Amino acid sequence: MSATLRRQDVPPQPGPPCEVIRCGPGPGIRCQILSNAVWGCWTHWDGHRSRECLGEASDCAGHANGWPTRWKGYVSIWCAMRRSVVLLELTPASAGEIIRQAGCDKSLRGLLLRLDRHGSSIRAKIAVELSASVADNTNLPAAMDPEPILRKLWGWKVKD
Ligand SMILES: [Zn+2]
């Protein structure tokens, strides 16, 4: 008598979905922005990973330990290559360039964004190109809220 096969018709996923991407060396990023505006926050670098900053006046472990601070910007995007909604992490310079090109009081939602890193260094300049979409954008997916994703990713305490 043969045992029952362990069957599954849905292919196994290679890993957890990559919810946060950044512009690295190699192929650039081509996407459509879903957020109305850049969402930014300060973080600390503890030598291994990013940690939350609660501000100098609060009980901030990063401030108490003197860990360097870094500003990170995020926009929610539709990534055609991944066919999914993800968060795009932005450097201060590339976030500033997106805001400058869009016009500081204009919504970013629906705009097409190209990011290309020139060189392999993490300090290499990122070229930003924003353009209007000619497609009908009324049925774009909803933007993601960055905060719960970042809190989960960085092991932050989740707010009650
Ligand atoms: Zn802090």
Residues whose N, C-alpha, C, O or C-beta is under 5 A from the ligand:
A	BS01	ZN	E52 C53 L54 G55 C60 G62 H63
